[in-house]
């Protein structure tokens, strides 16, 4: 979930080249090493909160690409989510259910390639689900390419229709990369959010066909050298007066996992920090993708009301009341300058993702 | 006569078997070499899968680590076997397990039958190759390489450096001229057997055993001793990316591969089912006679390398964020910033829009809101007009605007009353064209209905800000195209500057300005400046304005500049 991170971010042209041997860098590296260990320990402590409902992890084969998610009441989104990523070549899903009551559990239990855990503990206190997922990654993901997503994120990347995740990860391996970056693209309908109906399993982008094509704000946070991309439709409409608090849109969803790795802040940044180097710093373009965000399905206003009341999604939730209220009011997000989605080639041409040197 | 295929395999044996069967069933003998590091069961399965074919052989196995002698040894042994077992073979084609024939075998046989004495092998002297990994050319032959480039890179580099420092050189055997080239060749029986049966072979082998990446130089060098007719190119379509790794072909490359007219391509992704189905289908008809032409698709690969290494200028996103050393061109396209023009002219924005054929913004960096052209509240790419969002990251704002409007020149007004945070960024951008009429900010004050005390204070503030900006523009690191006129200079002769600016914005138009913007009435402006002076504020940026009636001498028609003939 989107949370503002406070630090002295570097704007375009201000990022100084990394000097790994400077005393300041060594000190930072040391501190981050301990931070990572603390995160791992935290995950270890929270492992008791997870109750296995369907443990099919014995079926995981060594070369499988794993999909991980924490979900709550996502029965509507999960069928398409699972279909899409299965088609991309995810071999096994590891999912934590955080107190669903809409049939999510029953639906997931019936999937042959899903291992399911359940917990009733606090999402917020578990670092928005990351502690639970970190534990599952320690247990099951070592050595696997690992795709960590929310249920409302659909990963696409250059050539995704003809080259599945095996091809992508082989390419990343060949380039010597351990991680793959993507930006979240909020998709929205033409009219009010609740104007059209959506049934589970349908292509959500038939109605969520529009997006903001060029209003991202890009900077880098020097400490972990991770990107900090904000902006998009939510900033345009709901954070006009305080853009710093606007949602964070950069993610590192795909990582060749090691049991010593840990995500720091949702999947926006990870440790060790070399995993955050998903961008090229010398002017070139690295291969990257887009997470199509299906947040604004017709259920969004209702969900916003519930989230506001639960106050589990932001570190200081009270600041986001106005944002929730705007969503509850069932707004129109579309504007004259919105762009209609036609496919990955369009997104690539617009610079929202890049094929790097992959052809 | 026919062609025999030597296949070097180390993975994806199903696909290798499929291709070997394709060739063997069309009367082309195949000798397969399997890397010794492959486990026995996988090897046995491959042997079994091809057991029914009488013209398929398996040769003795060598461990084939990348860049080592094993690959050459494997090729030698397999080729020897091919020449011994299949006397009808005239050309031997070296392929890998991830190769795929793109054209029917008959076409290839016919092609080779027409050139019975030709050896197809890329063979280039070391001085002429530009593609070698690690930058080593002749040194591949003259240094020693005991460490693995892939696994012990630090040691590798250190040892190469050490040998260079102490000037160590191995001696190249007499008679050999080192050549390099693609490892995928097609040689005639005569040439190949001459290489393999050379009485000096043991000596050559000893030398090449310690050469770096001998598979790209052994045959390429020795072929020069025996062949009478070398065609220095590979018949195999094989492309490399900027890291020296082979490009992999996927299902979506089908048309691309067809267009190349090449006989064989590598590397094919083992899961590219569509490619294997299409190119191995028995009823495929070819383009006959067509000459292989990998050049047709070269541009595409060159563009990919450029995208990866140079990127698209002015784009900042999740996989491109150049650091301070690498950011030269900061924006995607040229743009113009005008300071003072909309103060001097009544209808400058409309006029410029019409003259230059583009939309002209107001003050993009105004403190209240972003003044987009036409008063839009959201602009291309859904950019917001919120001043807070712009000021949160003005560089992202400007680069996004320029990126979103590629193909349409952006022009905007600027002034000391605007947010100044962007100044350094614009000034250092080669795409920026900055035109300043210094002191023009005084005109709105002159025409305003405010108390003189407030005007004086505001004038002092604006003059300070503009003076700082002008100082900045005098720095040595400025890359923008900067032009500064004082107000007095400009009013004296407005047409020439306007003509220069418009010519630069739309160079193709190249015509004289016919319609000119309407200048504001400056009667009494000189007196206004004098009043400021009298009140203790020194307006300096306007240049020499006579204290008289405000119009500098020599301008007969007030408010309307004359045309330059």
Interface residues (C-beta under 8 A of the other chain):
Chain A: X11 X12 X13 X14 X15 X16 X17 X18 X159 X162 X163 X164 X166 X167 X170 X171 X174 X175 X181 X182 X183 X212 X213 X214 X215 X216 X217 X218 X219 X220 X227 X229 X231 X233 X235 X236 X239 X240 X241 X242 X243 X244 X250 X278 X279 X280 X281 X282 X283 X284 X285 X286 X287 X288 X335 X336 X337 X338 X339 X351 X352 X353 X354 X355 X356 X357 X358 X359
Chain B: X241 X242 X243 X245 X247 X248 X250 X251 X252 X269 X271 X300 X301 X304 X305 X307 X308 X309 X310 X311 X312 X315 X316 X317 X318 X319 X320 X321 X322 X323 X324 X325 X326 X327 X328 X330 X376 X378 X379 X380 X381 X382 X383 X384 X386 X388 X389 X392 X393 X395 X396 X397 X399 X400 X403 X404 X425 X428
